[in-house]
Amino acid sequence: MLRTWFEIPLWQRVITALILGVLTGWAWGPEAESIKWIGDFFIKAIKMLVVPLIFFSLVSGVAAIGDLRKLGAVGGRAMLLFVLTGQIAVWLGLGLGTFVAPGSGVDTTAIEMGETPEPNPTTAVDMILSIVPESPVQVMADVAVLPLIVFSLLIGIGILMAREEGEPVQKIFDSGAVIMQKVTMIVMELTPFGVFALMAWVAGTLGLDALLALSKLVVLNYVGCLLIIFVMYSAMIKFLAKLPVRDFFRGIIDAMAVSYSTASSNATLPVTLRCTQRNLGVSPSVSSFVVSLGATINMNGTAMYLGLATLFGAQIFGVDLSLGQYFLISILATLGAVGAAGIPGAGLIMMALVFGAVGVPLETIAFVAGVDRIMDMMRTTTNVSGDAAVATTVAVMTGEIDRGEMVSADDV
């Protein structure tokens, strides 16, 4: 029986748990709160992964560049495009969340939980000073994400500067990143049980209003991702790369299909490399470097979603966010997306760091965990499409593309 359970794809188990949880909540009513502890256990397991996952993934990702000199012609352009598109994506999510307000109007008075943490008011100078960790160990213990990210980036750069002498340490972080991805997969196996308990609690205490708000979030997630793919990426290909947009999408259709079905950037990596090299004419050196790096740090769909989900939680629980906190969300969502592992469900783990920074209760995860797989599939397609778009654009800028190969994309 246990073998049969694991043979069922995780996303199918999660969707089934979501439906059963909703039905149980409606039938059981407020008494469904008695099983909420199972969902709390799941949330605590997610929180456990935040610090080591960010630390190992970011250091490994920076060190994967291989040589600081590559940050010039190819790496510099790729990183610039990754950062710019990431910021546009997260502000798109914040805009959709602000104007549509999917979480507004949900009555949470029936939920008994601890006090919502108040974000500390900080000035711009305080924020700049706070990103420098006085004690990396204390930063990890306090789960202070921004200084942790800065420290991780510096370690990665230090490994690159050390060259051959830094290779043994790089292997440690590469292994650590792989191990944390495996641990994440183990924790994600708890998702069906956590989702069942949390959705029974939500449906039993909040009823139809919460589920309606959740459906709005799903729709906005797809709208945001489609805008990123067909507006932002199309503009990049048309105006920066000066290539036919239709041929570009024909060339990466295989990668988009695989990414949507697997919800994993890492699993799609071989297909993305094949599409960029064989269908788009990008040179192997540029495609291998940019696409591999992008699978680690280019998570525009995730960045957009983290901004949207943070506002969703703030609206549900009545947390007022200032303009300064919007900027903090934009920074953390972008950097948090960089730290997100390229595996299904990793966005749930990154939520904890963004929510905690601006005082949004982690109970928000209860609303989104059940349908995260549905949204994750579209977010991953967005991420993988972005990897191909940046690789193609950088290849054009550096003269590392065979335009004749891209024309043959009509035969794909």
C-alpha positions in Angstrom: 0.0 0.0 0.0 2.8 2.3 0.9 4.4 1.6 -2.5 1.2 2.5 -4.3 1.0 5.8 -2.4 4.4 6.9 -3.6 3.7 5.8 -7.1 1.0 8.4 -7.3 2.5 11.8 -8.4 2.8 14.2 -5.6 0.7 16.9 -7.2 -2.2 14.4 -7.6 -1.9 13.5 -3.9 -2.0 17.2 -3.0 -5.0 18.0 -5.1 -6.8 15.0 -3.7 -5.9 16.1 -0.1 -7.1 19.6 -1.0 -10.6 18.3 -2.1 -10.9 15.9 0.9 -9.8 18.7 3.3 -12.4 21.1 2.0 -15.2 18.5 2.2 -14.0 17.5 5.7 -14.0 21.1 6.8 -17.5 21.8 5.5 -18.9 18.6 7.2 -17.0 19.0 10.4 -17.2 22.7 10.9 -15.2 24.6 13.5 -14.2 21.3 15.1 -11.9 20.7 12.2 -9.4 22.9 14.1 -8.6 19.9 16.2 -6.4 18.5 13.3 -4.7 21.8 12.5 -1.6 20.7 14.4 -0.8 18.4 11.5 -0.7 21.5 9.3 1.4 23.4 11.9 3.9 20.5 11.8 4.1 20.9 8.0 4.7 24.7 8.3 7.4 24.2 11.0 9.1 21.7 8.6 9.1 24.3 5.9 10.6 26.9 8.2 13.3 24.5 9.2 14.6 24.5 5.6 14.8 28.2 4.9 18.3 29.0 6.2 20.3 26.0 5.0 18.5 26.0 1.6 19.2 29.7 1.0 22.8 29.4 2.2 23.9 26.4 0.2 21.8 27.2 -3.0 23.1 30.8 -3.2 26.7 30.0 -2.6 26.6 27.1 -5.0 24.8 29.2 -7.6 27.4 32.1 -7.5 30.3 29.6 -7.5 28.8 27.8 -10.5 29.8 30.8 -12.6 33.3 29.2 -12.6 35.4 32.3 -13.2 35.0 36.0 -12.3 36.2 36.9 -15.8 33.0 35.3 -17.2 31.1 38.0 -15.4 32.2 40.3 -18.2 30.8 39.9 -21.7 28.4 37.0 -21.0 27.9 36.9 -17.2 27.5 40.6 -16.8 24.8 40.9 -19.4 23.0 37.7 -18.2 23.0 38.9 -14.6 21.7 42.3 -15.5 18.8 40.8 -17.5 18.1 38.4 -14.7 17.9 41.2 -12.1 15.9 43.6 -14.2 13.4 41.0 -15.3 13.1 39.8 -11.7 12.3 43.2 -10.4 9.8 43.8 -13.1 8.2 40.5 -12.3 7.9 41.1 -8.6 6.5 44.6 -9.1 4.0 43.1 -11.5 2.9 40.7 -8.7 2.7 43.5 -6.2 0.6 45.6 -8.7 -1.8 42.7 -9.3 -2.1 42.1 -5.6 -2.7 45.8 -4.8 -5.3 46.5 -7.5 -7.3 43.3 -7.5 -6.8 42.6 -3.7 -7.6 38.9 -3.8 -7.4 38.5 0.0 -9.7 41.3 1.0 -13.0 40.7 2.5 -12.1 37.4 4.2 -13.3 37.2 7.8 -10.5 35.7 9.9 -12.1 36.4 13.3 -12.9 32.7 13.8 -9.2 31.8 13.7 -7.4 31.6 17.0 -3.7 32.2 16.5 -0.9 34.2 18.0 -0.5 37.9 17.5 0.6 39.1 14.1 4.2 40.2 14.4 4.7 43.9 13.9 7.4 44.8 11.3 10.1 47.0 12.9 10.0 50.5 11.5 13.3 51.1 9.8 14.9 54.0 7.9 16.8 53.6 4.6 20.1 53.9 6.5 19.0 51.3 9.0 18.1 49.0 6.2 21.5 49.4 4.5 23.3 48.8 7.8 21.2 45.8 8.6 22.3 43.9 5.5 25.9 43.6 6.9 25.9 40.6 9.3 27.8 41.3 12.5 27.7 37.6 13.2 26.8 35.1 10.4 25.9 32.5 13.0 23.5 34.8 14.8 22.0 35.8 11.5 21.3 32.2 10.8 19.9 31.6 14.3 17.6 34.6 14.0 16.6 33.8 10.4 17.6 37.3 9.3 17.3 36.7 5.6 18.7 39.8 3.9 22.1 39.7 5.7 22.1 35.9 5.2 21.8 36.4 1.5 24.5 39.0 1.4 26.8 36.8 3.4 26.1 33.8 1.0 26.8 36.0 -2.0 30.1 37.1 -0.6 31.1 33.5 0.2 30.3 32.5 -3.4 32.4 35.4 -4.8 35.2 34.5 -2.4 35.2 30.9 -3.8 35.5 32.3 -7.3 38.4 34.6 -6.3 40.2 31.7 -4.7 40.1 29.8 -8.0 41.8 26.3 -7.6 42.2 26.7 -3.8 38.5 27.3 -3.5 37.4 24.2 -5.5 37.3 21.9 -2.5 35.0 24.3 -0.6 32.9 24.8 -3.8 32.4 21.0 -3.9 31.1 21.1 -0.3 28.5 23.8 -1.2 27.5 22.0 -4.4 27.0 18.8 -2.4 25.2 20.8 0.3 22.8 22.3 -2.3 22.0 18.9 -3.7 21.5 17.4 -0.3 19.2 20.3 0.7 17.2 19.7 -2.5 16.8 16.0 -1.5 15.7 17.1 2.1 13.3 19.5 0.5 11.8 16.6 -1.5 11.4 14.7 1.8 9.6 17.5 3.5 7.4 18.0 0.4 6.1 14.5 0.9 4.4 15.8 4.0 2.4 18.3 1.8 -0.7 16.1 1.3 -1.1 15.6 5.0 -0.5 19.3 5.8 -2.8 20.5 3.1 -5.6 18.2 4.2 -5.4 19.4 7.8 -5.0 23.1 6.9 -7.8 23.1 4.3 -10.1 21.3 6.6 -9.3 24.0 9.2 -9.8 26.9 6.7 -13.0 25.5 5.2 -14.4 24.7 8.7 -13.7 28.1 10.2 -13.8 30.5 7.2 -16.1 28.7 4.7 -16.6 29.7 1.1 -15.1 33.2 1.3 -11.6 31.9 1.8 -11.9 29.4 -1.1 -13.2 32.2 -3.4 -10.2 34.3 -2.4 -7.9 31.4 -3.2 -9.4 31.0 -6.7 -8.6 34.7 -7.3 -5.0 34.1 -6.3 -4.7 31.2 -8.8 -6.2 33.2 -11.6 -3.9 36.2 -10.8 -0.8 33.8 -10.7 -1.6 32.7 -14.3 -2.3 36.2 -15.5 1.0 37.5 -14.1 3.0 34.6 -15.6 1.3 34.9 -19.0 2.1 38.7 -19.0 5.8 38.0 -18.2 6.1 35.4 -20.9 4.2 37.0 -23.8 4.8 40.7 -23.0 8.2 41.0 -21.2 10.0 38.1 -22.9 8.5 38.9 -26.3 9.7 42.5 -26.0 13.2 41.2 -25.0 13.4 39.0 -28.1 11.9 41.6 -30.5 13.7 44.7 -29.3 16.9 43.6 -27.7 17.7 40.4 -29.7 15.8 41.7 -32.8 14.6 38.2 -33.6 11.2 36.8 -34.7 9.1 36.3 -31.6 7.0 33.4 -33.1 10.2 31.5 -34.1 11.5 31.9 -30.6 8.5 30.3 -28.9 8.4 27.6 -31.6 11.9 26.8 -30.7 11.3 26.4 -26.9 7.9 24.8 -27.0 9.4 21.4 -25.9 11.0 23.0 -22.9 7.8 24.9 -22.0 5.8 21.6 -22.2 8.2 19.7 -20.0 8.5 22.5 -17.4 4.7 22.7 -17.1 4.3 19.0 -16.6 7.3 18.6 -14.2 7.1 21.9 -12.3 10.9 21.7 -12.0 13.5 23.9 -13.7 16.3 21.4 -12.9 14.4 18.5 -14.5 13.8 20.6 -17.6 17.4 21.8 -17.8 18.5 19.2 -20.4 15.5 20.0 -22.6 16.1 23.8 -22.3 19.7 23.4 -23.3 18.7 21.3 -26.3 16.1 23.8 -27.4 18.4 26.8 -27.1 21.3 25.2 -29.0 19.5 23.1 -31.6 16.3 25.2 -32.3 17.5 28.8 -31.5 21.1 28.5 -32.6 22.7 29.7 -29.4 26.3 28.6 -29.0 27.0 25.7 -26.6 29.3 27.8 -24.4 26.7 30.6 -23.9 23.7 28.4 -23.6 25.4 26.0 -21.1 26.5 28.9 -18.9 23.4 31.1 -19.1 20.8 28.4 -19.0 22.5 26.5 -16.1 22.9 29.7 -14.2 19.3 30.7 -14.9 18.0 27.4 -13.7 19.4 28.4 -10.3 18.9 32.2 -10.1 16.4 33.2 -12.7 13.0 32.6 -11.1 10.8 35.4 -12.4 7.6 33.4 -12.0 8.5 32.7 -8.4 9.4 36.3 -7.8 6.1 37.5 -9.2 4.2 35.0 -7.1 6.1 35.8 -3.8 5.1 39.5 -4.2 1.5 38.5 -5.0 1.2 35.9 -2.2 2.7 38.4 0.4 0.0 40.9 -0.4 -2.6 38.1 -0.4 -1.6 37.2 3.2 -1.4 40.8 4.3 -5.0 41.4 3.0 -6.4 38.3 4.6 -5.0 39.1 8.0 -5.3 42.9 7.9 -1.6 43.7 7.9 -1.0 47.3 6.6 2.2 47.6 4.5 4.0 50.8 3.9 5.8 51.8 0.6 9.1 51.0 2.3 7.9 47.5 3.0 6.8 47.1 -0.6 10.5 47.8 -1.6 11.6 45.4 1.0 9.3 42.8 -0.5 10.6 43.5 -3.9 14.2 42.9 -2.8 13.5 39.8 -0.7 11.1 38.3 -3.3 13.8 38.7 -6.0 16.6 37.4 -3.8 14.3 34.7 -2.3 13.5 33.5 -5.8 17.3 33.3 -6.5 17.5 31.0 -3.4 14.6 28.8 -4.4 15.6 25.3 -5.5 14.6 24.4 -9.0 12.3 21.6 -7.8 8.5 21.4 -7.3 7.1 23.3 -4.3 10.2 25.3 -3.5 8.2 28.5 -3.6 6.4 27.5 -0.5 9.6 27.5 1.5 10.6 30.9 0.2 7.3 32.3 1.4 8.4 32.0 5.0 11.3 34.4 4.6 9.3 37.1 2.8 6.3 36.8 5.1 8.4 37.0 8.2 10.2 40.1 7.1 7.1 42.2 6.8 4.9 40.7 9.5 2.6 38.5 7.4 1.4 35.5 9.4 2.7 32.1 8.2 -0.8 30.8 8.4 -1.1 32.3 4.9 0.6 29.1 3.7 -2.5 27.3 4.8 -4.4 29.1 2.0 -2.0 28.4 -0.8 -0.4 25.1 -0.1 -3.2 23.1 -1.5 -3.2 24.7 -4.9 0.5 25.6 -5.1 1.2 22.8 -7.5 -1.3 24.2 -10.0 0.4 27.6 -9.8 3.9 26.1 -9.6 3.5 24.5 -13.0 2.9 27.9 -14.6 5.6 29.6 -12.6 8.1 27.0 -13.7 7.2 27.5 -17.4 7.8 31.2 -16.9 11.2 30.6 -15.3 12.3 28.2 -18.0 11.1 30.5 -20.8 13.1 33.3 -19.2 16.2 31.2 -19.2 15.9 30.7 -22.9 15.0 34.3 -23.6 18.1 35.6 -21.7 20.4 33.1 -23.2 19.2 34.0 -26.7 19.5 37.8 -26.1 23.0 37.5 -24.6 24.0 35.3 -27.5 22.9 38.0 -30.0 24.7 40.7 -28.0 28.0 38.7 -28.0 27.7 37.3 -31.5 27.3 33.7 -30.3 24.2 32.8 -32.2 23.6 31.1 -35.6 20.5 32.9 -37.0 20.2 30.2 -39.6 19.5 27.6 -36.9 16.7 29.7 -35.5 15.0 29.9 -38.8 14.9 26.1 -38.9 12.7 26.3 -35.8 9.8 26.2 -38.2 10.6 22.5 -38.5 10.3 21.9 -34.8 
